[in-house]
Amino acid sequence: MSRPRIEIAPIAGALGAELCGVDLNDALSDETAAEIRRALLDRLVVFFRDQDLTPESLIALARCFGPIAIHPIARGRDDHPEIVEVVREPGEMLNWGSKWHSDTTGIENPPLGSILYAREVPPFAADTCWANLCLAHDTLSDGMKALLTRLRAVHSTGAPGRYADFYKSMRALETGESEAVHPVVRTHPETGRPILFVNRSFTRRFEGMTEEESRPLLEFLFNHSERPEFTCRFRWHPGSVAFWDNRCTIHDALADFWPARNAGAADTRRVMHRVMIEGNRPV
């Protein structure tokens, strides 16, 4: 008897779907991994509920989709350096990653994707939003598309301290700032779709221009890519998993619990485990 297909339930028009009927703690068959990858390419970010993952099974899951990428700035766990433990302690005002971005675009080969597993979460708030950069490109005017295809942008990881200074339990590697130059419009290596490949956290300027000269157009592109109709929003519970295509999405970990500190959200620890999958140089 053949295994039932994974159920795919979209959560928004632009992107995002919950996948039901798979236990990620089990070794994935080639068929199941291929089915998840097809859903990822179609919906750009996919979610799983009620998972019980060990660090070993999280790493094994990521390896079904490619080699593990080590974060260039943030220090991983001592026992599993492939995993960055994303921690917000009670009373901290920000979530790590609380600004629209694609992961680590300041390196030559940004990751194909990331997998984030919720260990501890507040009873409400601290959702994460994702946005579809293919839609962001497709909805630009023809004149703007023609202009952007000729441009390249400088991306920077920033100083290592930006990953740790504001978070008691986050640690930075002893490395320097990294920069990389990528096309403003990249092509998805699997679907062939054009992607508006800039983000508010890491894109600094256009190649051959100053930051001041670049700012007006970049600000327009950032605002355009973050339009609500291009996004989906996910509510975390313990055991939730998100797997996103980092090549064609940006995401924002919302820090919306602070005004409600007396209601329990701001006084609750948030702990997530994250792994990244190696990607190729954008073209």
Number of C-alpha atoms within 10 A of each C-alpha: 3 4 8 8 12 15 12 17 13 17 16 15 12 19 23 30 24 20 17 15 13 17 14 18 15 11 13 16 10 10 11 16 15 14 13 20 18 12 19 20 16 14 22 26 27 26 24 19 21 14 17 17 21 11 17 11 15 22 21 17 20 21 15 18 16 14 15 22 20 18 22 18 23 22 21 22 14 9 8 12 13 22 27 22 23 24 21 24 19 16 14 18 16 20 23 19 18 17 17 22 23 30 24 24 28 24 20 17 16 24 26 23 27 21 22 21 28 23 22 19 23 20 15 17 17 24 19 19 20 26 29 27 29 24 21 24 22 14 13 15 10 11 8 11 17 12 12 15 14 10 14 19 22 22 26 20 23 18 13 20 19 14 19 17 12 15 19 12 13 20 20 18 15 11 12 13 14 18 19 19 20 26 22 25 26 22 19 16 15 7 9 9 16 21 22 27 27 30 26 19 22 21 26 23 22 22 17 12 12 11 15 9 12 16 15 10 12 20 13 10 19 19 14 16 29 22 12 14 15 20 22 21 19 19 12 23 18 19 17 22 26 21 23 25 22 24 26 27 30 26 24 21 20 19 20 17 25 18 11 13 13 10 12 14 22 27 17 19 16 20 19 20 23 24 27 29 23 18 19 12 16 19 11
